[in-house]
Amino acid sequence: MRVRPGIEVLLHERNRLLRGARVGAVVHPASVLPDLRHTADALCAGESFKLVSLFGPQHGARGEKQDNMIESDFYRDPDTGLPVHSLYSETRRPTEAMLQDIDLLVFDLQDAGARLYTFIQTMAYCMEACAACGKRMIVADRPNPINGRDLEGDLLDPAYRSFVGLFPVPMRHGMTAGELALLYNAECGSGCDLEVVPMDGWKRSMWYDQTGLPWVQPSPNLPTIDSAVVYPGTVLVEGTMLSEGRGTTRPFEYIGAPYIRPSHLASKLNTLGLPGVTFRPVYFEPTFQKWHGAMCGGVQLHVSDREIYESYLSGIMLISTVRSLYPDSFAWRQPPYEYEHERLPIEILCGGRPVPDLIERAASAQEVRESWRADVDKFRAVRAPYLLYD
C-alpha cells in the first residue's frame, strides 16, 4: 500500500476546502500526484474553484535554475499560461500585490528534512504574508524523505536567523512540512488561517523509497534519495571552499578540492568509525560552481546502513578532518551567502557558532554528538503536540 500525499487527499476527500476559491499554488517539479501529474495541472482541472496564479520557490516553479542561489524572474507558465510569482528574487515572501487576486494559497512543496532547506523558510514567509493580507493557506503535506524519527543537531540561535534557518529547530528535525507549519503557527506567532491536509498511510519510520511514491528531485542538486540521505551533513560544505559536488552527477555525495589526496582523506575518515558510512577515494571535475574545470581529489560517501547513519555528524567530521589534514589550504567561504552579508556562511548554515567552534578545535565525534543532546531532547518535547502521524 502506497502513501497518499496531502495534495491527493485534498483534491479527492477534502476538496470542500477549495470550493469557490480563487487559488494560488506554491509549486516546484516534485509537486506531483502519484501518477506524476503536476499539481498545477491537477488544480487547473478543478471545477469548483479556479487556479489563478503560481508561486515559485528557490530554483523556480519548474526547477529551471540548475545552479544554487540563482534568482528567478516573474514569467508566465508555458503549460498553464498562469502568472508565476518568484519567491526567490527581490523578495522571498509573497507581496500584497501577489496575493490580491487570490482567496487561498496552496503550498505543495517536497521538503528535504533539513532545517536549512529553503522551502520551509518559504512556507513560513507565505504563512506570515497570508496572515498579514487576510488570506487562507493550505499546506498539502508530503513525506519527510529521510524519516520522521531521527533528530540531529543543536537548536538554531535566533541571532543567526536567515533564509536557511528561521526558527529554533535542529538540523534534522524529523518533521513533515505540515507538522512544521503547525509548530510555526503556534510557537512562532505566524497567526495564519492555516489548514494542514495530512497524508494517508505515512509512518514516521519511513524513508522516501518505502512510501511507494515516485521520487522527483525537489531541487536540481538532490537528484536521488541517496543524495537526500547525506544532504543534512554535506550541505555544510557550502560554507567552505571545498566542492560539495555541484556540477557532478553526485552532488553532496562527492566532496573534494584540488589539494586533497583522496586515499589519505578516505583512510583518515574511515578510521573514525562513523556509523553506517564508508568513504571511498575519488577524483572529479565540477562542470560549474566551486573548482569549475579543475581536477578535485576527495571522497564519496557510501551509506551502508541509513538506520544508524548520522548525516549531520558525518558532514561535520568530514569538514573537520579536511581542515586538520590540510590546514594551509582549507578555507571557510566568505559572505555573501543566501542574502546574508555579514556572518560567515558556515555560521548561518549551522545556525550559530557552536558547530564551527567544534570543527576549529578538532573535537571528537562523541564530543560533537553530545554537544546537541540536550537541545534534541528539548525539541522532542516541543514538537510533540504538532505531530500528525504515529
C-alpha positions in Angstrom: 0.0 0.0 0.0 1.5 3.4 -1.0 1.3 6.6 0.9 -1.2 9.2 -0.4 0.3 12.7 -0.3 -1.7 15.6 1.0 -2.5 17.0 -2.4 -4.2 13.8 -3.4 -6.3 13.8 -0.2 -7.1 17.5 -0.8 -8.3 17.0 -4.3 -10.4 13.9 -3.6 -11.6 13.8 0.1 -11.2 17.4 1.2 -11.9 19.5 -1.9 -14.6 21.4 0.0 -11.6 23.4 1.3 -11.1 24.7 -2.2 -14.7 25.2 -3.2 -15.5 28.7 -4.6 -12.0 29.9 -4.1 -9.5 31.8 -6.3 -6.4 29.7 -5.7 -2.7 30.4 -5.8 -0.3 27.5 -5.6 3.4 27.3 -4.4 4.9 24.5 -6.5 8.1 23.0 -7.9 9.0 19.9 -10.0 8.3 17.5 -7.2 4.7 18.9 -6.8 3.2 15.8 -8.4 0.4 13.3 -7.7 1.3 9.6 -7.6 0.5 9.3 -11.3 3.1 12.1 -11.9 0.6 14.7 -12.9 1.8 18.1 -11.8 -0.2 19.8 -9.0 -0.6 22.9 -11.2 -2.3 20.8 -13.9 -4.5 19.0 -11.4 -5.6 22.2 -9.9 -6.3 23.7 -13.3 -8.7 20.9 -13.9 -10.7 21.7 -10.8 -14.3 22.6 -11.4 -15.5 24.1 -8.1 -12.6 26.6 -7.8 -10.2 28.5 -10.0 -6.4 28.3 -10.1 -5.3 31.9 -10.9 -1.5 32.0 -10.2 1.6 30.0 -9.3 4.4 30.9 -7.0 8.0 29.5 -7.4 10.5 28.9 -4.6 14.3 28.7 -5.0 15.2 27.1 -8.3 11.9 28.2 -9.8 8.3 26.7 -10.1 9.5 24.3 -12.8 13.0 23.8 -11.3 14.6 25.5 -14.2 17.5 27.1 -12.2 20.2 24.4 -12.1 22.8 26.2 -10.0 22.5 27.4 -6.4 21.4 31.0 -5.4 20.2 32.0 -8.9 17.2 34.2 -8.7 14.0 33.7 -10.8 12.0 36.4 -12.5 8.3 36.8 -13.0 7.0 35.0 -16.0 4.0 33.2 -17.5 4.0 29.4 -17.1 4.3 27.9 -20.6 1.9 25.0 -19.7 -0.9 26.7 -17.9 -0.5 30.3 -19.1 -0.7 31.4 -15.5 1.4 34.2 -13.9 4.3 32.8 -11.9 5.5 34.9 -9.0 9.0 34.4 -7.9 9.7 33.9 -4.2 13.4 33.9 -4.7 14.2 37.2 -6.2 13.8 40.8 -5.0 11.6 39.3 -2.3 11.4 35.9 -0.6 7.9 36.3 0.6 4.6 37.0 -1.3 3.7 40.7 -1.5 0.3 42.1 -1.1 0.2 42.6 -4.9 1.0 39.0 -5.5 -1.9 37.9 -3.2 -4.5 40.4 -4.1 -6.3 38.2 -6.7 -6.5 35.0 -4.6 -8.5 33.9 -1.6 -6.4 30.9 -0.8 -2.8 29.8 -1.1 -2.0 26.1 -1.5 1.6 25.1 -0.5 2.7 21.8 -2.1 6.5 21.5 -1.9 8.5 18.4 -1.2 10.9 19.2 1.7 14.3 17.5 2.3 14.1 17.1 6.1 16.9 19.6 7.0 16.4 22.9 8.7 18.3 24.8 6.2 16.4 23.7 3.1 14.9 26.9 1.9 11.5 25.6 1.1 10.4 25.5 4.7 11.5 29.1 5.1 9.4 30.0 2.0 6.5 28.2 3.7 7.0 30.3 6.9 7.1 33.5 4.8 3.9 32.5 3.0 2.2 31.9 6.3 3.2 35.4 7.5 2.1 37.1 4.3 -1.2 35.3 4.2 -1.8 36.3 7.8 -1.0 40.0 7.0 -3.2 40.0 3.9 -6.2 38.1 5.4 -5.8 35.1 3.1 -6.3 31.4 3.9 -3.4 28.9 3.4 -3.4 25.2 3.0 -0.3 23.0 3.4 -0.7 19.8 1.4 1.6 17.5 3.4 4.4 15.3 1.9 6.8 12.8 3.4 10.0 13.7 5.2 12.2 11.8 2.8 14.8 10.9 5.5 12.2 9.7 8.0 10.3 11.5 10.8 12.0 9.7 13.6 15.7 10.8 13.7 16.8 14.2 15.1 20.3 15.7 15.0 21.9 19.0 15.8 21.6 21.9 18.1 18.8 24.4 18.0 19.2 27.4 15.8 20.3 30.5 17.7 17.8 33.3 16.9 20.7 35.7 16.4 21.6 33.7 13.3 18.1 33.7 11.7 18.4 33.7 7.9 16.8 32.2 4.8 18.5 28.9 5.7 17.0 28.9 9.2 14.3 31.0 10.8 13.2 29.1 13.9 14.9 27.1 16.7 14.7 23.6 15.3 17.6 21.2 15.0 19.3 20.4 11.6 17.4 17.1 11.3 14.0 18.0 12.7 12.2 14.7 11.9 9.0 16.6 10.9 7.0 17.0 7.8 6.3 20.4 6.2 2.7 20.2 7.5 3.9 19.5 11.1 6.4 22.3 10.9 3.7 24.7 9.7 1.6 23.8 12.7 4.6 24.3 15.0 5.5 27.6 13.4 1.9 28.9 13.6 1.6 28.1 17.3 5.1 28.6 18.6 6.4 31.4 16.4 3.3 33.7 16.2 2.6 33.4 12.5 -1.1 33.9 13.1 -2.1 32.3 9.8 -5.6 31.0 8.9 -4.0 27.6 8.3 -5.2 24.2 7.3 -2.8 21.3 7.0 -4.1 18.3 4.9 -2.2 15.3 6.2 -1.0 12.3 4.1 -2.7 9.0 4.3 -0.6 6.0 5.2 2.7 7.7 6.1 4.6 6.4 9.2 7.4 8.2 11.0 9.9 5.4 10.4 9.5 5.6 6.6 12.3 6.6 4.2 11.0 8.0 0.9 11.6 4.8 -1.1 9.3 3.0 1.3 6.3 5.2 0.5 5.5 3.7 -2.9 5.6 7.3 -4.3 7.8 8.2 -7.3 10.9 10.2 -6.5 11.1 13.5 -8.3 14.0 15.7 -7.4 12.8 18.6 -5.2 15.7 20.7 -6.4 18.2 20.2 -9.1 21.1 19.0 -6.9 19.1 16.4 -4.9 18.7 14.0 -7.8 18.4 10.8 -5.8 17.3 9.5 -2.4 21.0 8.8 -1.8 21.8 12.5 -2.1 18.9 13.4 0.2 20.2 11.0 2.9 23.6 12.6 3.1 22.4 16.2 2.5 21.9 17.4 6.1 25.6 17.0 6.7 27.4 17.5 3.5 25.4 20.7 2.7 27.7 22.3 5.3 30.4 22.1 2.7 28.7 25.1 1.1 30.2 27.0 4.0 33.7 26.1 2.9 35.8 26.4 -0.3 35.6 22.7 -0.8 33.4 21.5 -3.6 30.2 19.9 -2.5 29.9 18.0 -5.8 27.8 20.6 -7.6 28.5 20.3 -11.3 28.8 16.5 -11.0 26.3 13.6 -11.2 26.7 13.0 -7.4 26.1 16.4 -5.6 26.5 16.2 -1.9 28.0 12.7 -2.2 31.3 13.9 -3.8 33.3 16.2 -1.6 36.8 17.5 -2.5 39.3 20.1 -3.7 42.4 20.1 -5.9 44.8 19.9 -2.9 43.3 16.8 -1.4 44.9 13.4 -1.7 41.9 11.1 -1.9 43.3 7.9 -0.4 44.8 9.9 2.5 41.5 11.6 3.3 39.4 8.4 2.9 41.7 6.5 5.2 41.6 9.1 7.9 37.8 9.3 7.7 37.3 5.6 7.8 39.4 5.2 11.0 36.8 7.5 12.8 34.3 4.6 12.7 31.3 6.8 11.9 28.3 4.5 11.9 26.7 3.4 8.7 29.0 5.1 6.2 32.2 4.3 4.3 34.3 6.9 2.5 35.7 6.0 -0.9 38.6 7.9 -2.5 37.5 9.7 -5.8 38.6 12.2 -8.4 36.1 14.5 -10.1 35.9 17.7 -12.1 33.0 20.0 -11.5 31.3 21.4 -14.6 30.1 24.5 -12.7 30.4 26.2 -9.3 33.4 25.9 -7.0 36.6 24.5 -8.7 34.8 24.5 -12.0 37.0 22.7 -14.6 39.7 21.7 -12.0 40.6 18.1 -11.1 39.5 17.6 -7.5 40.6 14.9 -5.1 38.2 13.8 -2.4 35.8 11.2 -1.2 32.3 9.8 -2.0 30.1 8.9 0.9 28.6 5.4 0.7 25.9 4.9 3.2 25.7 1.2 4.1 23.1 1.4 6.9 21.0 4.5 6.9 19.2 3.4 10.1 22.3 4.1 12.1 23.9 6.7 9.9 24.2 10.2 11.4 24.3 12.5 8.5 24.9 15.8 10.3 27.7 14.3 12.4 29.3 12.8 9.4 29.3 16.1 7.5 30.9 17.9 10.4 33.6 15.3 10.9 34.4 15.3 7.2 35.0 19.1 7.2 36.9 18.8 10.5 39.2 16.1 9.1 40.0 18.0 5.9 40.8 21.1 8.0 43.1 19.1 10.2 44.9 17.4 7.3 45.3 20.5 5.1 45.4 23.5 7.4 47.2 25.7 5.0 44.8 25.1 2.1 41.4 24.7 3.8 39.3 27.9 3.9 35.9 29.0 5.1 33.7 30.5 2.4 33.2 34.3 2.9 30.0 36.2 2.7 27.6 37.0 1.0 25.6 33.8 1.1 21.8 33.4 0.8 21.2 37.1 1.3 23.4 37.3 4.4 26.3 39.8 4.0 27.9 39.8 7.5 28.2 36.4 9.1 30.2 33.6 7.8 28.2 31.1 5.6 29.2 28.2 7.9 27.7 30.1 10.9 24.3 30.6 9.3 24.3 27.1 7.9 24.9 25.7 11.3 22.6 28.2 13.0 25.2 29.6 15.3 28.8 29.3 16.4 28.9 26.0 18.4 29.5 23.7 15.5 32.1 25.8 13.7 33.9 26.1 17.0 33.9 22.4 17.4 35.3 22.0 13.9 38.0 24.5 14.6 39.3 22.7 17.7 39.0 19.3 16.0 36.5 17.9 18.6 35.9 14.2 18.6 32.8 12.6 17.1 31.5 11.8 20.5 32.0 15.3 21.8 30.2 16.7 18.7 27.3 14.3 19.2 27.0 15.1 22.9 27.0 18.8 22.2 23.4 18.8 21.0 21.9 16.0 23.1 20.1 18.4 25.4 18.8 20.5 22.5 17.4 17.4 20.8 15.6 16.3 24.0 14.2 19.8 24.4 12.9 19.9 20.8 11.4 16.4 21.0 9.1 17.7 23.7 8.4 21.0 21.9 7.4 19.2 18.6 5.2 16.5 20.2 1.9 18.4 20.1 2.2 19.1 16.4 3.0 15.5 15.2 0.2 14.2 12.8 1.4 10.7 12.4 2.0 7.7 14.6 
